[in-house]
């Protein structure tokens, strides 16, 4: 979890983080008294939220996120689509990156989200305010986005509540001029996790939601009783899909920085890899199988 520095974090983010940055958790009055776990979480936010220069990935798809948290701008003559909002403290960086590319914030007409965890939806409320865009999200993630809390996951930090303007189902196609983005519900990581596909030029781009368990209880969760089955169905669905460009929402989930370095070295197709989806799925399924076995053993 990352932030833009202790002073900035003291006024932003979930309450536990603001308290930690102020050095008053558990009665602490000096920064050194912050519990190690919270200090580690704050350091993660700093790492995730480090600035990263925006760039074009392929066609009309641009990277406008931070070093560790992806956000994408899909541009068109009738307006633009922003995908994901990072942390609360990511919003000004994302907005600055959009403007650095020469695009106007007011031309962002729609914002999409891949899943309702604080490190992806945290900046949505501020980005909606800055752009005036409408937020489109899955019906299953709507309540969590609008409350700022992920039901059944009390350990996760809260996010600023944000109004969902259009709640969608599987197969929904967002159309904005020549832009057509299709929603593919890929639950497991959350109940409403959503991947998106876009055709740009002769390439199919997949914006893949997270495929990790990441603390999700696979069995016996009253808020999400079908997590195990949903993961399996998601893997099966993605195996049937094809993508020329595989993108995700943490940099290491698609080797963003390595690919960008290759792109800067002159390899224009650095992000084009039709086999990446298959490889990423294989890794995710092996990790899921291990986690599933561990959770079954504890039942």
Phi and psi in degrees as GROMACS dihedral restraints (atoms count N, CA, C in turn):
[ dihedral_restraints ]
;  ai    aj    ak    al  type     phi  dphi    fc
    3     4     5     6     1  -129.9    20    10
    4     5     6     7     1   164.7    20    10
    6     7     8     9     1  -144.1    20    10
    7     8     9    10     1   178.8    20    10
    9    10    11    12     1   -97.5    20    10
   10    11    12    13     1    23.4    20    10
   12    13    14    15     1   120.7    20    10
   13    14    15    16     1   154.6    20    10
   15    16    17    18     1   -60.2    20    10
   16    17    18    19     1   -42.0    20    10
   18    19    20    21     1   -63.7    20    10
   19    20    21    22     1   -41.4    20    10
   21    22    23    24     1   -70.3    20    10
   22    23    24    25     1   -41.0    20    10
   24    25    26    27     1   -64.2    20    10
   25    26    27    28     1   -26.5    20    10
   27    28    29    30     1   -60.3    20    10
   28    29    30    31     1   -22.8    20    10
   30    31    32    33     1  -110.8    20    10
   31    32    33    34     1     4.5    20    10
   33    34    35    36     1  -136.2    20    10
   34    35    36    37     1   166.2    20    10
   36    37    38    39     1    84.1    20    10
   37    38    39    40     1  -177.4    20    10
   39    40    41    42     1   -65.2    20    10
   40    41    42    43     1   160.5    20    10
   42    43    44    45     1   -60.2    20    10
   43    44    45    46     1   -40.9    20    10
   45    46    47    48     1   -62.4    20    10
   46    47    48    49     1   -34.1    20    10
   48    49    50    51     1   -72.9    20    10
   49    50    51    52     1   -40.6    20    10
   51    52    53    54     1   -60.5    20    10
   52    53    54    55     1   -40.5    20    10
   54    55    56    57     1   -66.5    20    10
   55    56    57    58     1   -41.2    20    10
   57    58    59    60     1   -62.9    20    10
   58    59    60    61     1   -42.8    20    10
   60    61    62    63     1   -67.7    20    10
   61    62    63    64     1   -27.9    20    10
   63    64    65    66     1   -82.6    20    10
   64    65    66    67     1    -8.1    20    10
   66    67    68    69     1    72.5    20    10
   67    68    69    70     1    31.5    20    10
   69    70    71    72     1  -120.3    20    10
   70    71    72    73     1     7.8    20    10
   72    73    74    75     1   -64.7    20    10
   73    74    75    76     1   137.4    20    10
   75    76    77    78     1    55.4    20    10
   76    77    78    79     1    32.2    20    10
   78    79    80    81     1    82.5    20    10
   79    80    81    82     1     7.3    20    10
   81    82    83    84     1   -67.3    20    10
   82    83    84    85     1   145.8    20    10
   84    85    86    87     1  -122.9    20    10
   85    86    87    88     1    -0.2    20    10
   87    88    89    90     1  -131.5    20    10
   88    89    90    91     1   149.7    20    10
   90    91    92    93     1   -55.7    20    10
   91    92    93    94     1   -33.0    20    10
   93    94    95    96     1   -67.0    20    10
   94    95    96    97     1   -12.4    20    10
   96    97    98    99     1   -88.7    20    10
   97    98    99   100     1     0.4    20    10
   99   100   101   102     1   -65.1    20    10
  100   101   102   103     1   128.6    20    10
  102   103   104   105     1   -55.1    20    10
  103   104   105   106     1   143.9    20    10
  105   106   107   108     1   -55.6    20    10
  106   107   108   109     1   -40.1    20    10
  108   109   110   111     1   -63.4    20    10
  109   110   111   112     1   -40.6    20    10
  111   112   113   114     1   -71.1    20    10
  112   113   114   115     1   -37.0    20    10
  114   115   116   117     1   -62.5    20    10
  115   116   117   118     1   -38.5    20    10
  117   118   119   120     1   -64.7    20    10
  118   119   120   121     1   -42.7    20    10
  120   121   122   123     1   -61.7    20    10
  121   122   123   124     1   -42.8    20    10
  123   124   125   126     1   -64.3    20    10
  124   125   126   127     1   -39.5    20    10
  126   127   128   129     1   -64.4    20    10
  127   128   129   130     1   -36.5    20    10
  129   130   131   132     1   -64.0    20    10
  130   131   132   133     1   -39.6    20    10
  132   133   134   135     1   -62.6    20    10
  133   134   135   136     1   -42.1    20    10
  135   136   137   138     1   -60.1    20    10
  136   137   138   139     1   -44.6    20    10
  138   139   140   141     1   -64.3    20    10
  139   140   141   142     1   -46.7    20    10
  141   142   143   144     1   -61.5    20    10
  142   143   144   145     1   -37.1    20    10
  144   145   146   147     1   -93.9    20    10
  145   146   147   148     1    12.0    20    10
  147   148   149   150     1   -60.5    20    10
  148   149   150   151     1   140.3    20    10
  150   151   152   153     1   -61.5    20    10
  151   152   153   154     1   150.7    20    10
  153   154   155   156     1  -144.7    20    10
  154   155   156   157     1   131.7    20    10
  156   157   158   159     1   -66.1    20    10
  157   158   159   160     1   133.8    20    10
  159   160   161   162     1   -71.1    20    10
  160   161   162   163     1   157.9    20    10
  162   163   164   165     1  -160.6    20    10
  163   164   165   166     1   161.6    20    10
  165   166   167   168     1   -84.2    20    10
  166   167   168   169     1   130.8    20    10
  168   169   170   171     1   -86.9    20    10
  169   170   171   172     1   -58.3    20    10
  171   172   173   174     1  -163.9    20    10
  172   173   174   175     1   142.4    20    10
  174   175   176   177     1    54.8    20    10
  175   176   177   178     1  -125.4    20    10
  177   178   179   180     1  -102.7    20    10
  178   179   180   181     1    25.4    20    10
  180   181   182   183     1  -108.6    20    10
  181   182   183   184     1   125.0    20    10
  183   184   185   186     1  -122.5    20    10
  184   185   186   187     1   147.4    20    10
  186   187   188   189     1   -90.9    20    10
  187   188   189   190     1   124.7    20    10
  189   190   191   192     1  -129.7    20    10
  190   191   192   193     1    16.6    20    10
  192   193   194   195     1   -87.2    20    10
  193   194   195   196     1  -166.4    20    10
  195   196   197   198     1   -94.9    20    10
  196   197   198   199     1  -175.2    20    10
  198   199   200   201     1   -63.4    20    10
  199   200   201   202     1   -35.9    20    10
  201   202   203   204     1  -110.5    20    10
  202   203   204   205     1   -13.7    20    10
  204   205   206   207     1  -125.7    20    10
  205   206   207   208     1   119.6    20    10
  207   208   209   210     1   -79.9    20    10
  208   209   210   211     1   144.7    20    10
  210   211   212   213     1  -144.6    20    10
  211   212   213   214     1   144.9    20    10
  213   214   215   216     1  -128.0    20    10
  214   215   216   217     1   145.3    20    10
  216   217   218   219     1  -116.0    20    10
  217   218   219   220     1   123.3    20    10
  219   220   221   222     1  -107.0    20    10
  220   221   222   223     1   118.3    20    10
  222   223   224   225     1  -103.1    20    10
  223   224   225   226     1   152.4    20    10
  225   226   227   228     1  -161.1    20    10
  226   227   228   229     1   165.1    20    10
  228   229   230   231     1   -70.0    20    10
  229   230   231   232     1   -18.5    20    10
  231   232   233   234     1   -98.9    20    10
  232   233   234   235     1     5.1    20    10
  234   235   236   237     1   129.2    20    10
  235   236   237   238     1   171.8    20    10
  237   238   239   240     1  -118.2    20    10
  238   239   240   241     1   161.1    20    10
  240   241   242   243     1  -119.3    20    10
  241   242   243   244     1   129.3    20    10
  243   244   245   246     1  -104.8    20    10
  244   245   246   247     1   133.1    20    10
  246   247   248   249     1  -113.9    20    10
  247   248   249   250     1   112.5    20    10
  249   250   251   252     1    83.6    20    10
  250   251   252   253     1   157.1    20    10
  252   253   254   255     1  -130.3    20    10
  253   254   255   256     1     2.7    20    10
  255   256   257   258     1    61.8    20    10
  256   257   258   259     1  -154.9    20    10
  258   259   260   261     1   -78.1    20    10
  259   260   261   262     1   166.8    20    10
  261   262   263   264     1   -54.5    20    10
  262   263   264   265     1   -40.0    20    10
  264   265   266   267     1   -78.6    20    10
  265   266   267   268     1    -3.9    20    10
  267   268   269   270     1   -81.8    20    10
  268   269   270   271     1   -22.7    20    10
  270   271   272   273     1   -54.1    20    10
  271   272   273   274     1   -47.6    20    10
  273   274   275   276     1   -65.5    20    10
  274   275   276   277     1   -31.4    20    10
  276   277   278   279     1   -68.9    20    10
  277   278   279   280     1   -42.5    20    10
  279   280   281   282     1   -63.6    20    10
  280   281   282   283     1   -45.3    20    10
  282   283   284   285     1   -60.5    20    10
  283   284   285   286     1   -42.9    20    10
  285   286   287   288     1   -64.7    20    10
  286   287   288   289     1   -37.2    20    10
  288   289   290   291     1   -66.3    20    10
  289   290   291   292     1   -39.3    20    10
  291   292   293   294     1   -60.8    20    10
  292   293   294   295     1   -45.6    20    10
  294   295   296   297     1   -68.3    20    10
  295   296   297   298     1   -34.1    20    10
  297   298   299   300     1   -64.1    20    10
  298   299   300   301     1   -27.7    20    10
  300   301   302   303     1   -79.5    20    10
  301   302   303   304     1    -7.5    20    10
  303   304   305   306     1    96.9    20    10
  304   305   306   307     1    10.2    20    10
  306   307   308   309     1  -101.6    20    10
  307   308   309   310     1   151.8    20    10
  309   310   311   312     1   -94.2    20    10
  310   311   312   313     1   138.5    20    10
  312   313   314   315     1   -60.3    20    10
  313   314   315   316     1   -37.4    20    10
  315   316   317   318     1   -68.7    20    10
  316   317   318   319     1   -13.4    20    10
  318   319   320   321     1   -87.4    20    10
  319   320   321   322     1    -3.5    20    10
  321   322   323   324     1   -78.8    20    10
  322   323   324   325     1   111.0    20    10
  324   325   326   327     1   -97.4    20    10
  325   326   327   328     1   -27.5    20    10
  327   328   329   330     1  -137.6    20    10
  328   329   330   331     1   141.5    20    10
  330   331   332   333     1  -119.6    20    10
  331   332   333   334     1   132.4    20    10
  333   334   335   336     1  -111.3    20    10
  334   335   336   337     1   161.8    20    10
  336   337   338   339     1  -137.9    20    10
  337   338   339   340     1   143.8    20    10
  339   340   341   342     1   -90.9    20    10
  340   341   342   343     1   -36.1    20    10
  342   343   344   345     1  -164.2    20    10
  343   344   345   346     1   159.9    20    10
  345   346   347   348     1   -91.2    20    10
  346   347   348   349     1    55.9    20    10
  348   349   350   351     1  -107.0    20    10
  349   350   351   352     1   151.8    20    10
  351   352   353   354     1   -56.6    20    10
  352   353   354   355     1   -28.9    20    10
  354   355   356   357     1   -83.3    20    10
  355   356   357   358     1     1.4    20    10
  357   358   359   360     1  -124.0    20    10
  358   359   360   361     1   -29.6    20    10
  360   361   362   363     1  -105.8    20    10
  361   362   363   364     1    -3.0    20    10
  363   364   365   366     1   -60.1    20    10
  364   365   366   367     1   -33.8    20    10
  366   367   368   369     1   -91.8    20    10
  367   368   369   370     1     0.2    20    10
  369   370   371   372     1   -63.3    20    10
  370   371   372   373     1   -44.5    20    10
  372   373   374   375     1   -60.3    20    10
  373   374   375   376     1   -44.3    20    10
  375   376   377   378     1   -69.6    20    10
  376   377   378   379     1   -38.0    20    10
  378   379   380   381     1   -67.9    20    10
  379   380   381   382     1   -34.5    20    10
  381   382   383   384     1   -62.7    20    10
  382   383   384   385     1   -42.6    20    10
  384   385   386   387     1   -63.6    20    10
  385   386   387   388     1   -41.4    20    10
  387   388   389   390     1   -71.2    20    10
  388   389   390   391     1   -33.0    20    10
  390   391   392   393     1  -102.9    20    10
  391   392   393   394     1   -27.4    20    10
  393   394   395   396     1    77.8    20    10
  394   395   396   397     1    11.6    20    10
  396   397   398   399     1   -74.9    20    10
  397   398   399   400     1   160.0    20    10
  399   400   401   402     1   -91.7    20    10
  400   401   402   403     1   143.0    20    10
  402   403   404   405     1   -97.2    20    10
  403   404   405   406     1   127.2    20    10
  405   406   407   408     1  -113.4    20    10
  406   407   408   409     1   127.5    20    10
  408   409   410   411     1  -150.0    20    10
  409   410   411   412     1   164.0    20    10
  411   412   413   414     1   -67.9    20    10
  412   413   414   415     1   151.2    20    10
  414   415   416   417     1   -59.1    20    10
  415   416   417   418     1   -37.3    20    10
  417   418   419   420     1   -70.8    20    10
  418   419   420   421     1   -24.7    20    10
  420   421   422   423     1   -97.2    20    10
  421   422   423   424     1    -4.3    20    10
  423   424   425   426     1   -58.7    20    10
  424   425   426   427     1   -48.5    20    10
  426   427   428   429     1   -63.2    20    10
  427   428   429   430     1   -39.6    20    10
  429   430   431   432     1   -68.1    20    10
  430   431   432   433     1   -38.9    20    10
  432   433   434   435     1   -65.0    20    10
  433   434   435   436     1   -41.3    20    10
  435   436   437   438     1   -78.3    20    10
  436   437   438   439     1   -20.7    20    10
  438   439   440   441     1   -95.1    20    10
  439   440   441   442     1   -21.8    20    10
  441   442   443   444     1    79.7    20    10
  442   443   444   445     1     5.4    20    10
  444   445   446   447     1  -126.2    20    10
  445   446   447   448     1   140.6    20    10
  447   448   449   450     1   -92.8    20    10
  448   449   450   451     1   109.9    20    10
  450   451   452   453     1   -62.1    20    10
  451   452   453   454     1   136.0    20    10
  453   454   455   456     1    85.6    20    10
  454   455   456   457     1    -4.2    20    10
  456   457   458   459     1  -128.6    20    10
  457   458   459   460     1    68.0    20    10
  459   460   461   462     1   -64.7    20    10
  460   461   462   463     1   -18.4    20    10
  462   463   464   465     1   -77.2    20    10
  463   464   465   466     1   -14.9    20    10
  465   466   467   468     1   -79.0    20    10
  466   467   468   469     1   139.7    20    10
  468   469   470   471     1   -61.7    20    10
  469   470   471   472     1   152.2    20    10
  471   472   473   474     1   -75.1    20    10
  472   473   474   475     1   164.9    20    10
  474   475   476   477     1  -126.8    20    10
  475   476   477   478     1   156.8    20    10
  477   478   479   480     1   -58.9    20    10
  478   479   480   481     1   127.8    20    10
  480   481   482   483     1   -58.0    20    10
  481   482   483   484     1   145.4    20    10
  483   484   485   486     1  -142.7    20    10
  484   485   486   487     1   136.3    20    10
  486   487   488   489     1   -76.3    20    10
  487   488   489   490     1   131.4    20    10
  489   490   491   492     1   -89.1    20    10
  490   491   492   493     1   119.1    20    10
  492   493   494   495     1   -82.6    20    10
  493   494   495   496     1   -28.6    20    10
  495   496   497   498     1  -143.5    20    10
  496   497   498   499     1   116.6    20    10
  498   499   500   501     1   -94.1    20    10
  499   500   501   502     1   129.0    20    10
  501   502   503   504     1  -119.3    20    10
  502   503   504   505     1   163.8    20    10
  504   505   506   507     1  -111.6    20    10
  505   506   507   508     1   174.9    20    10
  507   508   509   510     1   -59.5    20    10
  508   509   510   511     1   138.4    20    10
  510   511   512   513     1    88.8    20    10
  511   512   513   514     1    -4.2    20    10
  513   514   515   516     1   -57.8    20    10
  514   515   516   517     1   138.2    20    10
  516   517   518   519     1  -114.9    20    10
  517   518   519   520     1   117.0    20    10
  519   520   521   522     1   -82.8    20    10
  520   521   522   523     1   124.1    20    10
  522   523   524   525     1  -120.0    20    10
  523   524   525   526     1   127.7    20    10
  525   526   527   528     1  -142.2    20    10
  526   527   528   529     1    96.4    20    10
  528   529   530   531     1    59.6    20    10
  529   530   531   532     1  -130.0    20    10
  531   532   533   534     1   -78.0    20    10
  532   533   534   535     1    -7.7    20    10
  534   535   536   537     1   -76.5    20    10
  535   536   537   538     1   130.7    20    10
  537   538   539   540     1  -136.3    20    10
  538   539   540   541     1   112.0    20    10
  540   541   542   543     1  -118.6    20    10
  541   542   543   544     1   128.1    20    10
  543   544   545   546     1  -103.4    20    10
  544   545   546   547     1   133.0    20    10
  546   547   548   549     1   -87.0    20    10
  547   548   549   550     1   132.3    20    10
  549   550   551   552     1  -123.9    20    10
  550   551   552   553     1   109.0    20    10
  552   553   554   555     1   -67.2    20    10
  553   554   555   556     1   122.6    20    10
  555   556   557   558     1  -130.4    20    10
  556   557   558   559     1    65.9    20    10
  558   559   560   561     1   -72.6    20    10
  559   560   561   562     1   168.1    20    10
  561   562   563   564     1   140.2    20    10
  562   563   564   565     1   -64.4    20    10
  564   565   566   567     1   -61.4    20    10
  565   566   567   568     1   -41.2    20    10
  567   568   569   570     1  -138.5    20    10
  568   569   570   571     1   168.5    20    10
  570   571   572   573     1   -66.1    20    10
  571   572   573   574     1   -26.6    20    10
  573   574   575   576     1  -114.8    20    10
  574   575   576   577     1    17.6    20    10
  576   577   578   579     1   -52.2    20    10
  577   578   579   580     1   133.4    20    10
  579   580   581   582     1  -131.9    20    10
  580   581   582   583     1   128.4    20    10
  582   583   584   585     1  -101.3    20    10
  583   584   585   586     1   155.0    20    10
  585   586   587   588     1  -129.2    20    10
  586   587   588   589     1   143.5    20    10
  588   589   590   591     1  -120.7    20    10
  589   590   591   592     1   150.3    20    10
  591   592   593   594     1  -144.5    20    10
  592   593   594   595     1   139.6    20    10
  594   595   596   597     1  -101.4    20    10
  595   596   597   598     1   121.2    20    10
  597   598   599   600     1  -130.6    20    10
  598   599   600   601     1   119.8    20    10
  600   601   602   603     1    61.4    20    10
  601   602   603   604     1  -127.4    20    10
  603   604   605   606     1  -105.4    20    10
  604   605   606   607     1    21.0    20    10
  606   607   608   609     1  -114.0    20    10
  607   608   609   610     1   142.0    20    10
  609   610   611   612     1  -101.0    20    10
  610   611   612   613     1   123.8    20    10
  612   613   614   615     1  -105.3    20    10
  613   614   615   616     1   130.3    20    10
  615   616   617   618     1  -110.6    20    10
  616   617   618   619     1   122.0    20    10
  618   619   620   621     1   -97.1    20    10
  619   620   621   622     1    95.0    20    10
  621   622   623   624     1   -88.8    20    10
  622   623   624   625     1   126.8    20    10
  624   625   626   627     1   -68.3    20    10
  625   626   627   628     1   165.9    20    10
  627   628   629   630     1   -62.8    20    10
  628   629   630   631     1   142.4    20    10
  630   631   632   633     1  -113.2    20    10
  631   632   633   634     1    12.3    20    10
  633   634   635   636     1   -93.4    20    10
  634   635   636   637     1   152.3    20    10
  636   637   638   639     1   -71.7    20    10
  637   638   639   640     1   -46.3    20    10
  639   640   641   642     1    48.2    20    10
  640   641   642   643     1    49.9    20    10
  642   643   644   645     1    88.7    20    10
  643   644   645   646     1    -4.6    20    10
  645   646   647   648     1   -69.1    20    10
  646   647   648   649     1   130.7    20    10
  648   649   650   651     1   -75.5    20    10
  649   650   651   652     1   120.0    20    10
  651   652   653   654     1   -83.6    20    10
  652   653   654   655     1   -22.8    20    10
  654   655   656   657     1  -132.3    20    10
  655   656   657   658     1   139.1    20    10
  657   658   659   660     1    74.9    20    10
  658   659   660   661     1    16.3    20    10
  660   661   662   663     1   -85.0    20    10
  661   662   663   664     1   114.7    20    10
  663   664   665   666     1   -64.0    20    10
  664   665   666   667     1   -24.5    20    10
  666   667   668   669     1   -83.5    20    10
  667   668   669   670     1   -23.7    20    10
  669   670   671   672     1  -146.4    20    10
  670   671   672   673     1    71.9    20    10
  672   673   674   675     1   -71.0    20    10
  673   674   675   676     1   -14.5    20    10
  675   676   677   678     1  -108.6    20    10
  676   677   678   679     1    22.4    20    10
  678   679   680   681     1   -58.7    20    10
  679   680   681   682     1   -45.5    20    10
  681   682   683   684     1   -60.0    20    10
  682   683   684   685     1   -49.2    20    10
  684   685   686   687     1   -65.5    20    10
  685   686   687   688     1   -36.0    20    10
  687   688   689   690     1   -65.5    20    10
  688   689   690   691     1   -42.4    20    10
  690   691   692   693     1   -57.7    20    10
  691   692   693   694     1   -45.8    20    10
  693   694   695   696     1   -62.7    20    10
  694   695   696   697     1   -42.6    20    10
  696   697   698   699     1   -65.6    20    10
  697   698   699   700     1   -37.4    20    10
  699   700   701   702     1   -63.7    20    10
  700   701   702   703     1   -45.7    20    10
  702   703   704   705     1   -59.7    20    10
  703   704   705   706     1   -43.8    20    10
  705   706   707   708     1   -63.0    20    10
  706   707   708   709     1   -40.1    20    10
  708   709   710   711     1   -66.3    20    10
  709   710   711   712     1   -45.9    20    10
  711   712   713   714     1   -66.8    20    10
  712   713   714   715     1   -28.5    20    10
  714   715   716   717     1   -63.6    20    10
  715   716   717   718     1   -24.9    20    10
  717   718   719   720     1   -86.4    20    10
  718   719   720   721     1    -6.6    20    10
  720   721   722   723     1   -97.1    20    10
  721   722   723   724     1   160.2    20    10
  723   724   725   726     1  -128.8    20    10
  724   725   726   727     1   144.9    20    10
  726   727   728   729     1  -147.7    20    10
  727   728   729   730     1   134.1    20    10
  729   730   731   732     1   -79.4    20    10
  730   731   732   733     1   -32.1    20    10
  732   733   734   735     1  -127.5    20    10
  733   734   735   736     1   120.8    20    10
  735   736   737   738     1  -103.5    20    10
  736   737   738   739     1   120.6    20    10
  738   739   740   741     1  -124.0    20    10
  739   740   741   742     1   151.7    20    10
  741   742   743   744     1  -143.4    20    10
  742   743   744   745     1  -160.1    20    10
  744   745   746   747     1  -123.0    20    10
  745   746   747   748     1     3.4    20    10
  747   748   749   750     1  -123.6    20    10
  748   749   750   751     1   140.5    20    10
  750   751   752   753     1   -57.3    20    10
  751   752   753   754     1   -37.8    20    10
  753   754   755   756     1   -73.4    20    10
  754   755   756   757     1   -15.5    20    10
  756   757   758   759     1   -73.0    20    10
  757   758   759   760     1   -12.8    20    10
  759   760   761   762     1  -146.1    20    10
  760   761   762   763     1    21.3    20    10
  762   763   764   765     1    53.7    20    10
  763   764   765   766     1    46.3    20    10
  765   766   767   768     1   -55.8    20    10
  766   767   768   769     1   -48.9    20    10
  768   769   770   771     1   -67.2    20    10
  769   770   771   772     1   -38.7    20    10
  771   772   773   774     1   -64.5    20    10
  772   773   774   775     1   -42.7    20    10
  774   775   776   777     1   -67.0    20    10
  775   776   777   778     1   -38.8    20    10
  777   778   779   780     1   -64.1    20    10
  778   779   780   781     1   -39.2    20    10
  780   781   782   783     1   -62.6    20    10
  781   782   783   784     1   -39.7    20    10
  783   784   785   786     1   -66.3    20    10
  784   785   786   787     1   -39.1    20    10
  786   787   788   789     1   -62.3    20    10
  787   788   789   790     1   -44.0    20    10
  789   790   791   792     1   -67.0    20    10
  790   791   792   793     1   -24.0    20    10
  792   793   794   795     1   -80.7    20    10
  793   794   795   796     1    -0.9    20    10
  795   796   797   798     1   111.3    20    10
  796   797   798   799     1     1.2    20    10
  798   799   800   801     1   -89.9    20    10
  799   800   801   802     1    96.5    20    10
  801   802   803   804     1   -64.0    20    10
  802   803   804   805     1   -27.7    20    10
  804   805   806   807     1   -99.7    20    10
  805   806   807   808     1    28.7    20    10
  807   808   809   810     1   -58.6    20    10
  808   809   810   811     1   -29.5    20    10
  810   811   812   813     1   -94.2    20    10
  811   812   813   814     1    -1.4    20    10
  813   814   815   816     1   -92.8    20    10
  814   815   816   817     1   118.0    20    10
  816   817   818   819     1  -158.4    20    10
  817   818   819   820     1    90.5    20    10
  819   820   821   822     1   -61.8    20    10
  820   821   822   823     1   -15.9    20    10
  822   823   824   825     1   -93.2    20    10
  823   824   825   826     1    -5.0    20    10
  825   826   827   828     1   -66.9    20    10
  826   827   828   829     1   -39.8    20    10
  828   829   830   831     1   -56.3    20    10
  829   830   831   832     1   -45.3    20    10
  831   832   833   834     1   -61.7    20    10
  832   833   834   835     1   -42.8    20    10
  834   835   836   837     1   -67.4    20    10
  835   836   837   838     1   -42.8    20    10
  837   838   839   840     1   -64.0    20    10
  838   839   840   841     1   -39.3    20    10
  840   841   842   843     1   -63.1    20    10
  841   842   843   844     1   -42.4    20    10
  843   844   845   846     1   -60.4    20    10
  844   845   846   847     1   -43.5    20    10
  846   847   848   849     1   -64.6    20    10
  847   848   849   850     1   -44.9    20    10
  849   850   851   852     1   -64.1    20    10
  850   851   852   853     1   -40.7    20    10
  852   853   854   855     1   -67.9    20    10
  853   854   855   856     1   -36.6    20    10
  855   856   857   858     1   -65.7    20    10
  856   857   858   859     1   -43.6    20    10
  858   859   860   861     1   -64.2    20    10
  859   860   861   862     1   -40.3    20    10
  861   862   863   864     1   -62.0    20    10
  862   863   864   865     1   -44.4    20    10
  864   865   866   867     1   -60.2    20    10
  865   866   867   868     1   -40.1    20    10
  867   868   869   870     1   -64.6    20    10
  868   869   870   871     1   -46.2    20    10
  870   871   872   873     1   -65.1    20    10
  871   872   873   874     1   -41.2    20    10
  873   874   875   876     1   -60.7    20    10
  874   875   876   877     1   -44.8    20    10
  876   877   878   879     1   -63.0    20    10
  877   878   879   880     1   -40.4    20    10
  879   880   881   882     1   -65.0    20    10
  880   881   882   883     1   -42.3    20    10
  882   883   884   885     1   -69.3    20    10
  883   884   885   886     1   -37.5    20    10
  885   886   887   888     1   -62.1    20    10
  886   887   888   889     1   -40.5    20    10
  888   889   890   891     1   -64.3    20    10
  889   890   891   892     1   -26.1    20    10
  891   892   893   894     1   -89.0    20    10
  892   893   894   895     1    -7.1    20    10
